[in-house]
Amino acid sequence: MDRSDITLERIRTFVRVAERGNLSAVARELNVGQSSVTRHLRELEEALGVALLSRTTRRVALTEEGGRYYANVVQILRLVEQATDEARSARGASAGTVHVSCTAALGLRHVCRLIFAFQDRHPDIAVDLSLTDERVDLVREGVDIALRLGPLADSSMKLRAIGQSRRVLVASPDYLARRGRPTMPEDLKDHDGVRMSNIAGSESLALDSADGTRHAVPFGGRFQVDHGLAAREAFIAARGFGPAHIWLVDDLLADGRLEAILPDYTPPAVPLNMLIAPERTSIARVRLLVEFLAQEMPHIPGIERPRAGA
């Protein structure tokens, strides 16, 4: 084995392929040709004298030796990055890229401008923002910070609670003029709903009254969608009523294009959390963005800060 052939570049390529399981995806991520990724892997395996990966037409998987090697070298790479970051911090530098994942509608409506403001303060920090409603694996996808609405199952991630996202029932004036204004939850069964197909249990609408009573109302309609911005367009176009996060429709409520209906009955608020990959919490640029978002996101319309002790 020639130790000089075991370079950090080749190890980094191997680690990302091991985590993503796809050569072309890693090539796009590293902005190199797939042939370069293949060459790095081949040269590393030749230097070690063992096969680290088994390749099929669809996927790349770790061999037994590759699994053990990955577990060791991923820790080495994290130490190298942390040492580099600490050296930069010593001279007041925090340059580099932070990878952020955020639910699409929230990202487009509000998080983009927050990141612009952050970068105005920190011009040496690049941000790679991925907008998706899929629950991504932070380690596998190389994500530092994920902003998520709803219940979480990422017990291995460091969690920072941002607050609760309040929701209201909305409809357009045209829709209400045509179909009538509901006065009680029971009236909604005769109305068209705009449903989110990617939310479990969306065929039933939960509403909380001022006295704490929860009402369950059947929720159906002719239009179903998997993106919040499409639901927003459907409300504007008088396709039906539905629950909406206040941050999604605050401008439309303010200018009268939408109206709140049944104000005494509200859909339950949804938790908004920030997840941070544990090994990235000591990186200065990641910490800076985490603190900035934790401070600024509660100012988004409809976001309530978590209660003390919650």
PABAMAR-160420 format. One record per residue (C-alpha): residue number from 0; z, y, x. Coordinates in steps of 0.05 Angstrom, whole numbers, padded with zeros to 5 digits. Layout:
// residues N
<NUM,<Z,Y,X>>
...
END
This chain:
// residues 310
<0,<00000,00000,00000>>
<1,<-00020,00069,00026>>
<2,<00035,00116,00001>>
<3,<-00010,00177,00013>>
<4,<-00054,00153,-00044>>
<5,<00004,00157,-00094>>
<6,<-00003,00230,-00112>>
<7,<00031,00271,-00166>>
<8,<-00037,00284,-00197>>
<9,<-00051,00210,-00205>>
<10,<00019,00196,-00231>>
<11,<00013,00253,-00282>>
<12,<-00053,00224,-00306>>
<13,<-00023,00155,-00313>>
<14,<00038,00182,-00351>>
<15,<-00004,00219,-00402>>
<16,<-00050,00159,-00412>>
<17,<00011,00115,-00422>>
<18,<00039,00164,-00474>>
<19,<-00026,00177,-00512>>
<20,<-00060,00110,-00504>>
<21,<-00128,00142,-00502>>
<22,<-00169,00162,-00441>>
<23,<-00214,00213,-00476>>
<24,<-00154,00248,-00507>>
<25,<-00122,00256,-00439>>
<26,<-00187,00281,-00409>>
<27,<-00191,00335,-00462>>
<28,<-00118,00353,-00452>>
<29,<-00126,00359,-00376>>
<30,<-00194,00393,-00383>>
<31,<-00228,00342,-00338>>
<32,<-00282,00290,-00348>>
<33,<-00262,00221,-00372>>
<34,<-00290,00193,-00307>>
<35,<-00238,00233,-00269>>
<36,<-00182,00202,-00311>>
<37,<-00210,00133,-00299>>
<38,<-00216,00145,-00225>>
<39,<-00144,00170,-00219>>
<40,<-00119,00108,-00254>>
<41,<-00161,00061,-00211>>
<42,<-00139,00095,-00147>>
<43,<-00066,00092,-00167>>
<44,<-00070,00018,-00185>>
<45,<-00106,00003,-00120>>
<46,<-00052,00040,-00080>>
<47,<00003,00002,-00116>>
<48,<-00032,-00065,-00116>>
<49,<-00016,-00079,-00189>>
<50,<-00049,-00068,-00256>>
<51,<-00012,-00015,-00295>>
<52,<-00055,-00014,-00357>>
<53,<-00095,-00063,-00399>>
<54,<-00157,-00033,-00430>>
<55,<-00193,-00052,-00494>>
<56,<-00251,-00017,-00529>>
<57,<-00203,00020,-00574>>
<58,<-00138,00029,-00536>>
<59,<-00103,00029,-00469>>
<60,<-00035,-00006,-00465>>
<61,<00017,-00014,-00411>>
<62,<00024,-00080,-00374>>
<63,<00094,-00105,-00360>>
<64,<00090,-00075,-00290>>
<65,<00061,-00011,-00319>>
<66,<00119,-00005,-00368>>
<67,<00171,-00009,-00312>>
<68,<00131,00039,-00269>>
<69,<00124,00089,-00326>>
<70,<00200,00089,-00340>>
<71,<00213,00108,-00268>>
<72,<00158,00158,-00253>>
<73,<00166,00197,-00318>>
<74,<00236,00216,-00295>>
<75,<00208,00237,-00227>>
<76,<00157,00282,-00260>>
<77,<00210,00315,-00303>>
<78,<00253,00328,-00242>>
<79,<00193,00358,-00205>>
<80,<00177,00405,-00263>>
<81,<00250,00425,-00271>>
<82,<00256,00439,-00196>>
<83,<00192,00480,-00198>>
<84,<00217,00519,-00258>>
<85,<00284,00532,-00225>>
<86,<00249,00558,-00163>>
<87,<00207,00605,-00205>>
<88,<00268,00628,-00244>>
<89,<00303,00646,-00179>>
<90,<00250,00698,-00167>>
<91,<00249,00721,-00240>>
<92,<00187,00682,-00259>>
<93,<00178,00638,-00320>>
<94,<00103,00627,-00320>>
<95,<00070,00566,-00350>>
<96,<00050,00536,-00417>>
<97,<00094,00519,-00476>>
<98,<00065,00469,-00525>>
<99,<00085,00482,-00597>>
<100,<00071,00442,-00661>>
<101,<00079,00476,-00729>>
<102,<00063,00461,-00801>>
<103,<-00005,00492,-00814>>
<104,<00007,00542,-00869>>
<105,<00071,00569,-00839>>
<106,<00037,00575,-00771>>
<107,<-00023,00613,-00798>>
<108,<00018,00659,-00844>>
<109,<00075,00677,-00797>>
<110,<00086,00638,-00733>>
<111,<00021,00662,-00700>>
<112,<00043,00735,-00702>>
<113,<00112,00716,-00676>>
<114,<00080,00682,-00617>>
<115,<00037,00743,-00604>>
<116,<00100,00785,-00602>>
<117,<00133,00735,-00555>>
<118,<00073,00737,-00508>>
<119,<00074,00813,-00508>>
<120,<00144,00808,-00480>>
<121,<00127,00751,-00432>>
<122,<00054,00759,-00410>>
<123,<00059,00703,-00359>>
<124,<00075,00650,-00411>>
<125,<00018,00614,-00445>>
<126,<00028,00581,-00513>>
<127,<-00013,00521,-00538>>
<128,<-00002,00522,-00613>>
<129,<-00022,00460,-00653>>
<130,<-00023,00469,-00729>>
<131,<-00015,00404,-00767>>
<132,<00024,00377,-00826>>
<133,<00029,00309,-00791>>
<134,<00095,00290,-00760>>
<135,<00076,00287,-00687>>
<136,<00112,00247,-00633>>
<137,<00135,00303,-00586>>
<138,<00136,00259,-00523>>
<139,<00071,00223,-00538>>
<140,<00033,00287,-00554>>
<141,<00064,00328,-00498>>
<142,<00097,00377,-00547>>
<143,<00156,00420,-00524>>
<144,<00176,00450,-00591>>
<145,<00161,00428,-00663>>
<146,<00174,00471,-00724>>
<147,<00183,00426,-00785>>
<148,<00197,00434,-00859>>
<149,<00234,00379,-00895>>
<150,<00279,00321,-00877>>
<151,<00278,00296,-00806>>
<152,<00282,00228,-00774>>
<153,<00275,00249,-00701>>
<154,<00345,00230,-00680>>
<155,<00327,00230,-00606>>
<156,<00304,00303,-00606>>
<157,<00347,00364,-00596>>
<158,<00352,00400,-00663>>
<159,<00360,00474,-00677>>
<160,<00368,00492,-00750>>
<161,<00329,00554,-00769>>
<162,<00350,00558,-00842>>
<163,<00329,00540,-00913>>
<164,<00260,00558,-00940>>
<165,<00269,00582,-01012>>
<166,<00215,00567,-01064>>
<167,<00195,00595,-01131>>
<168,<00149,00573,-01188>>
<169,<00086,00616,-01189>>
<170,<00023,00625,-01230>>
<171,<-00030,00678,-01236>>
<172,<-00032,00730,-01292>>
<173,<-00099,00702,-01314>>
<174,<-00071,00631,-01320>>
<175,<-00011,00655,-01359>>
<176,<-00054,00697,-01406>>
<177,<-00097,00636,-01420>>
<178,<-00043,00582,-01425>>
<179,<00019,00620,-01445>>
<180,<00083,00635,-01408>>
<181,<00134,00578,-01405>>
<182,<00206,00597,-01423>>
<183,<00241,00530,-01410>>
<184,<00228,00473,-01361>>
<185,<00207,00429,-01418>>
<186,<00148,00475,-01432>>
<187,<00117,00457,-01364>>
<188,<00094,00389,-01388>>
<189,<00037,00423,-01426>>
<190,<00014,00461,-01365>>
<191,<-00032,00445,-01306>>
<192,<00004,00437,-01240>>
<193,<-00024,00447,-01170>>
<194,<00005,00387,-01132>>
<195,<00013,00373,-01058>>
<196,<-00013,00303,-01045>>
<197,<00023,00297,-00978>>
<198,<00093,00305,-01008>>
<199,<00127,00242,-01033>>
<200,<00149,00245,-01106>>
<201,<00104,00304,-01123>>
<202,<00090,00275,-01192>>
<203,<00158,00300,-01214>>
<204,<00183,00372,-01207>>
<205,<00257,00384,-01192>>
<206,<00286,00450,-01216>>
<207,<00357,00476,-01208>>
<208,<00387,00522,-01260>>
<209,<00438,00577,-01245>>
<210,<00496,00532,-01267>>
<211,<00475,00478,-01216>>
<212,<00442,00431,-01266>>
<213,<00381,00396,-01240>>
<214,<00321,00385,-01286>>
<215,<00266,00335,-01271>>
<216,<00199,00353,-01304>>
<217,<00135,00312,-01302>>
<218,<00085,00348,-01258>>
<219,<00011,00334,-01264>>
<220,<-00055,00370,-01262>>
<221,<-00128,00367,-01245>>
<222,<-00122,00395,-01175>>
<223,<-00085,00362,-01118>>
<224,<-00087,00384,-01045>>
<225,<-00055,00369,-00978>>
<226,<-00053,00439,-00948>>
<227,<-00009,00498,-00969>>
<228,<-00064,00550,-00960>>
<229,<-00109,00511,-01008>>
<230,<-00052,00510,-01059>>
<231,<-00046,00586,-01050>>
<232,<-00120,00594,-01065>>
<233,<-00113,00549,-01126>>
<234,<-00057,00593,-01154>>
<235,<-00099,00656,-01144>>
<236,<-00158,00623,-01178>>
<237,<-00116,00607,-01240>>
<238,<-00122,00532,-01231>>
<239,<-00049,00521,-01250>>
<240,<00024,00534,-01234>>
<241,<00068,00504,-01180>>
<242,<00126,00511,-01132>>
<243,<00111,00553,-01071>>
<244,<00150,00574,-01009>>
<245,<00164,00648,-01013>>
<246,<00133,00658,-00944>>
<247,<00068,00629,-00970>>
<248,<00060,00676,-01029>>
<249,<00104,00737,-01016>>
<250,<00044,00784,-01009>>
<251,<00012,00757,-01073>>
<252,<00077,00767,-01112>>
<253,<00083,00838,-01085>>
<254,<00013,00860,-01106>>
<255,<00014,00824,-01173>>
<256,<-00038,00771,-01160>>
<257,<00016,00719,-01174>>
<258,<00078,00722,-01217>>
<259,<00143,00683,-01213>>
<260,<00155,00641,-01275>>
<261,<00221,00611,-01301>>
<262,<00262,00654,-01252>>
<263,<00326,00621,-01276>>
<264,<00301,00553,-01253>>
<265,<00284,00545,-01180>>
<266,<00257,00487,-01138>>
<267,<00307,00464,-01085>>
<268,<00301,00499,-01018>>
<269,<00271,00461,-00960>>
<270,<00305,00457,-00891>>
<271,<00267,00489,-00834>>
<272,<00284,00462,-00765>>
<273,<00262,00468,-00694>>
<274,<00258,00404,-00652>>
<275,<00257,00408,-00576>>
<276,<00240,00350,-00530>>
<277,<00307,00338,-00494>>
<278,<00278,00337,-00424>>
<279,<00246,00405,-00436>>
<280,<00308,00444,-00456>>
<281,<00323,00464,-00384>>
<282,<00253,00494,-00373>>
<283,<00261,00570,-00373>>
<284,<00197,00586,-00412>>
<285,<00215,00535,-00465>>
<286,<00285,00563,-00472>>
<287,<00257,00633,-00478>>
<288,<00211,00614,-00535>>
<289,<00265,00572,-00570>>
<290,<00313,00631,-00570>>
<291,<00259,00679,-00592>>
<292,<00237,00636,-00651>>
<293,<00309,00621,-00671>>
<294,<00323,00696,-00673>>
<295,<00259,00718,-00708>>
<296,<00241,00663,-00757>>
<297,<00299,00677,-00805>>
<298,<00265,00745,-00817>>
<299,<00205,00709,-00848>>
<300,<00205,00722,-00924>>
<301,<00246,00669,-00961>>
<302,<00280,00639,-00900>>
<303,<00356,00639,-00906>>
<304,<00397,00630,-00843>>
<305,<00440,00567,-00841>>
<306,<00511,00579,-00864>>
<307,<00566,00580,-00812>>
<308,<00589,00509,-00799>>
<309,<00527,00479,-00833>>
END
